[in-house]
Amino acid sequence: MTERDLLRRMFDAAVNAAAPDLAVPPHLPPPPRGRTVVIGAGKAAAAMARAVELNWPAGHPISGLAVTRYGHGVGPLARIEVVEAAHPVPDAAGQDAARRILAMVQGLAPEDLVLCLISGGGSSLLSLPAPGVTLAVKQEINRALLRSGANIHEMNCVRKHLSAIKGGRLAAAAAPAQLVTLVISDVPGDDPSVIASGPTVPDATTQAEAREILARYKIALPPQVRVLLDDPAAETPKPGTAAFAHTQTHIIAAPQASLEAAAAIARSAGVTPLILGDALEGEAAEVGRVMAGIARQVALHSQPVPPPCVLLSGGETTVTVRGQGRGGRNVEFLLSLAITLGGQPGTWAIAGDTDGVDGAEEVAGAIITPDTLAAAAALGMNPRASLDDNDGHGFFAALGDQVITGPTLTNVNDFRAILITATSAQSSSARPATVPADLRKNLP
């Protein structure tokens, strides 16, 4: 097995560990005495809905609607309708789906059950602007937040306060029915109030926080947004509100389990895994530099673990887009990592979004090798210029090192693995310098 093969096997194991077909069935609630309405939103929503249909007890009717990202459907289901909409910037299809979902859960009785299926991406897909706010305004604010470098907690705080359905408002509409929410987590810390902007859980954030976030990132407030965020009556439902008295929320898949699945693959290959954390955040380029420092310590001093080993991590970095590139936090991380490593022998890495989409691109991520910089130089590419232009996708596409999976139908955030196969002393005795001197002129 090559280093590339091992990296890809670990990535695939991380994705498969969060497959809805495995995660949903053990957590299904018993059928109620009354009706069962199934609703869902997120990149895994269609696959989750399919798992519900296949495993719901015979003789107990269900109906409902789930909204997922374009291309993430699973074909027509028998009892739960699936529609597709835009992500990461919402569109009219998502707005219509959110409006229909909100209507479905209203007027139910205490003996009825609402089964809500939530996964990453649900915040954009379940987009119903608050009264007085237009979809066009929400789209513009979303675009600005995505380019600003705001983290997912900050973005979703703002989204909740501009929504008629998120931030616990869906739960308020479903009361007094029983409400069970099954969640596939894609956020650092696995906080249900952040995942898809928490449509069925209490919201502890405030309008004042939303205003502060928008001001911090210098995002202009249209007049209707300013009015909304200044209206105390428009605040989100808080913990302790009666609307949440009959609600349950279960995290059924999360980044930690996926990292452990990847670690098992490494052990089976004779490689020691070290999980650094499942909730790492920060600017992608900065995280790349930090991870390069750890990889160097391993290669030079066999600390904190000796080679052969793999450094595993998850979480969600951010990219402040300042150049003309397309962003993508995983490719930005990898490009920064490669530059900082400088062609360190015996070191490979993979980073990818477990949903198969890095940023807005239909590319999960990429792989770097000890020869990445030399290959780029041979093509006349300047890695530093690509990083400064936020053009990681263009860089790895030119090298043929992209990881393309197509929709994985799940989403447990980013997966990163840095594989170190030998100490620097072992590597130097086994191979020449990675980057020939005549090619170094194109490197930073």
N, C-alpha and C positions, 0 to 999 in steps of 0.2 A: 504494500500500500504506500503510495507517495504522500508527501506532506499535504499536497493539495487535496488528495482524496480524504485524508483524515480530517482536515478542516471542514470539508463539505459534509462528511458523515456526522460530525458534531453539530453543525448547523441544522441539518435535516432532523437529527434527533431532538434538538431543541424545539423545532416547529412541531414535530409529530407528538411530542409530550403534551401539547396544548390543543390537540385535535378535538373539535366539538363532539365528534362521534364517541370519543372516549370520556370526555369531561362532563358532558351533560347528563347521561342516563343515571349515574349514581345519586344525583342531586334533585331529581324530579320529585315534587311534592305529591302526596296522594290526591286523587280526584276529589273535588268538593261535592257537597250535596246539590249545589246549584250549577251555574254555567262556568265554563273555563274559557277565558279569552287570552290568547297568546299574542304578545306584542314584542317587537325587538328592534334594535338599532345598532349598527356597527359593521365592521368588515367581516366579522364572523357570524352575523345575524342569520343569514340564509342557512348556513351549515348547522347552526344551533337549532333553528326551526325544524330542519329536516330530522335532526336527532330527536327532537320532541315527538314529532309525528311517528317515527319508527318505534319509539319506546313507550308511548302513552298507552295505558291499559285499554284493552278492547272494550267496547260497549260504553265508553265515556266520551261524548262528543267534545270537540274543540274547534275553535275558529280563531282567526286573527290576521295580523299583518306585521311583516318585518321589512325593514328598509336596510339595504346594504349598498356598498360602493358599486359603481358601474364595473361590470366584469367579474363581480364576486358572487353572483348568483349560482344556484345549484340546479336550475331548471324548475319547472312548475311543481309545486307540492299539492297534495290532495286537499288539505284543509286549511293551510295557512298561506295566505297570499304573500308573495315576495315582490317587492319593487326595488328598483335601483335608482340611485341618485349620486350627486357629485360629492367628492371629497378631495382636498381639504377645504375648499371654498364651497359653501352650500349653494344649491340651485332651487328652482321652482319645484322640481320633482320631490326633493327632500321636504320642502315646505308643505306640499300637498300631503305627503305621507304622514308628517308630524300632525297635521290638522286632523287627518282621519284617525290616527291612533288616539289622539286626545278625545275625540268623539266616542270611540269604541269603549273607553273605560268609564264613561260617565253613565250615571243612572243604574249602576249595579247595586246588588243587595249584599248583606253580610255573608250569605251562604255562597256567594260567587267567588271565583278565583281569577285574579289577573296574574299570569305568568310572564314576567318581563325578562327578555334575553338581551344583555348589554355586553358590548365589546368595544375595543378601541375604534375610533372613527365615528362613534355614535353622536358626538357633539355636533359635527358638521352635517351628518345625515339626518339628524332629528332637529331640524332647524325651523322653528316657528317663532318669528319675531314678536316681541312684546307689543301690546297695543301702542300705536303711534310711531313705531319703528318699521321701516320698510325693509324688504329683503335686500335691496340694493345697498342700503346703509350697512346692514350686517355683513354683506359680502366685502365691502370696502374695508371695514374694520378688521375682518378676518385676514384679508390680504396683508394689511399693515402689521398685524400681530405676527403673522408667519414670517415676515421679513425682519422683524424687530430684534429677534434674539430672546424674546420672552419665553419662559419655560411653560410646560403644560399646565402647571398649577395656576400660573398667572393668566394664561390665555383662557382657561376654562372658568376662572372667576369672572372675567369680563363676559364671556358667552352666557353664563348662567343669568347674569343680571340684565341681559338684553333679550331674554327668551320668555316665551309664554308656556314652555313645557319642561325646561330643564331646571336644575337647582331645586328638585323636590316637588315641582309643580305638577308633574304627572301623577305622583302619589296622592297629592291633594285632590286631584280630579277623580281618582279611582276609589277613594273612600266612600262608603264604609266596607267595600269588598276586601277580601284577603288579597294581599299583594306579596308575591314571592319573586325576587329578582336574582337571576343567576348571572354572574359576572365573570368574563375573561379579562384579566387585568392587563393593561398596557401602560400603566403609569408607575413611576418610582414610588414605592411605599404602599402600593395596592390600596389606596384610599378610595372607597366606592363613591365618595362625594366628588371626586375629580374625574373618575373614569366616565367618559361620554358626558361630562358635566353633571353627573349625578341626578338624572331625572326622577328617581324614586327614593332618594335618601335626603335627610335634612341637610341644609346648607349653612355652614358656620361662617362663610365669608359675607362681606357686606358691600353695600353700594359704595361706601367711602373707599374701600379697598379697590374696587373696580375703577373708580375715578383716579385713584393714586397710580394704578398700573398704567392706565392710558396716558396720564401726565408724564410718568417716568420714561415712557418710550416715545414721548412726543407725538402721540397720535391724536389728531384733532377730533373734537367732539362735535358732531352735527347738532343743531339745536334740539331735535327731538330726543337725542340720546342724553343730552344734558338735562332736559326736563325729566326724563325717565329716572335717571340716576339721582336726581334731587327729590324724588317723590317717595316719602316713607311708605306709602301704601303699596308701592311696587316692589318692596323688599321680598326676598325669597323666604320660603318657610324654614323656620329654625328648629334645632333640636328641641324635643319636648312638645312639639305641636301635635294636636290630637290626630291629625291626618296620618301620622306614622304609627298609630297604636296597633295596627294589624298588619304590619309589614315585616318581612324577613329578607335579608340580603346575604348571599353566599358567594364568595370568591371560589370559582371552580377550576381555574387555571391561572397560573401566575409565573412571572419570570424565574423565580427561584427553582421551581420544579423543572423548568426547561434547562437551566444551567446544570442541575443535578443529572439530567438525562445525558447532556453532553459530556459531563465528567465521567459517567459510566463508560461511554465510548472510548474516551481517552485511556482509562485504566485497562480496558480490554486490549488496547494496542500497546501496552507497556509504557504509557506516558503518564506522569503524575499530574493530576489536575489541581489547580489552586483557584478557588472561586473568590474573587476580590470584592464582589458585591453585586446585588441585583438591582440597585437603585442609584447608579452613578449618573450625575448630572453635570452640566457646565457647558461652556463653548466647546464644540467638537474638536477644534484645532488644539485647544489647551489640553483637553483630555488625551488627545493623541500624544502630545509632548510628555505628559506625565507617565502615560503607559510605556512610552519608549524608555524613560528613565528606569522603570522597574525592569523592563526586559534587558537593559544593559547590566543592571545589578545581578540578574540571574546569570547572564553570560560571563560576566567578569568574576563574580564572587560566589556563584551558586546560592545566592540568597534572594528571596526568602525560601526558595526551593531549588534544588539542583536540576539541571537538564538530565534527560529529556522531560520537559514539563510543558504545560499549557496554562496560560493565564486567562481565566474566564470571567466575563463581566456582562451585566445587563444594565438597563436603565434607559434614559432618554436624554441625549445631549441636544444642544441647540446650535443653530447657525444664524449669525447676524449677516444677512446677505448685503454685501457692499459692492460686489463686482457685478459682472454681466452673466455669470454662470447660473446654473439652475439649483444651486445649493445641494441638499442631501447630506444629512448629518453623518451617515455611516461612511460615505466616500470621502467626506471632509476629514473625518477622524483618521481614516486610513492614509490619506495623502499626507497629513501632518505627521502621522506615525512613521511613515516611510522616510520622509525628509529628515526627521530627527534621528532615526536609526542610522541613516547614512549608508545603507547597504550592509548592515551588520550581518555577518555570515551566520548561517544556521538559524535564522529567524524568519518565520512566516506568520501571516495573520489573515483573518477573515472578519468582516463586520457586515451585518445585514439586518434589515428590519424583518421580523418574523412574519409580517403580513405580505411580504414580497414587494413592498413599495417603499423606496427610500425617498422621503420628501414627496414630490409630486410625480416622480418618475416611476415607470413600470419596470424598475430594476431594484432588486432587494439590497444589493451592496456590491462588494468586490473582494478580491484577494490580493495581498502583496507578498512578494518573495524577496529573498536576498538580492535578486537581480532587477527589481522593479526600477530603481533609479537608472541603472545602466541601460535597460531597455528603453526607457523614456529618452535618455540622452541620445541613443542611437537613432531615434525618430526625430531628433531636433526639438523635443519638448522641454520646457523649463518647469519643473514641478512647483517651484516657489511661485512662479507667475500664475500657474493654474490654481494654486491654493488661494492666492490673493484675489483671484477673480471668482472664487467660489465655484470652480469648474471641475470638481472631482469626477462628476459623471463623464464629462468629455475626456478627461485624462485616462480613466480606466477603460472607457470604450475604445480609445485609440490603441491601448495595450492588449485588448482582448481579454481583460481580467475581470469583467463584470460577473456578478452572480445574478442570474435571471431565473426565477422560479415560476413566474406567473402567480396568480392569486393563490395563497395558501389556505384561505378560508379560516384563518385564525389570526390572533394578534396578541403576543405577549412582549411587545416592545423590541428593543434592539438586542442583538446577540453579538458579542465580540470574543474572539479567541486569538491569543498570541502564542504560537507554538515555537519553543526554543529547543533545538535538538542537541546542542553541544555547547560547552564553554568556549570562550574566545580562544583559549589556548588550543583546544582540540580543533576548532574551526580553522585557525590560522595555519595549522600544520597540515590540514587536509585540502585547502583550496587557496587560490590566489585572491588578491583584493577583488572585491565585487565590481568596482567601477574603474575601468582603465583610465589612466591619467589623461589621455587625449579626449576623453568624454566628459571629464569633470567640469569643463568650461560651461556646460549647460546646466549645472546643478547649483543650488543656492550656496 
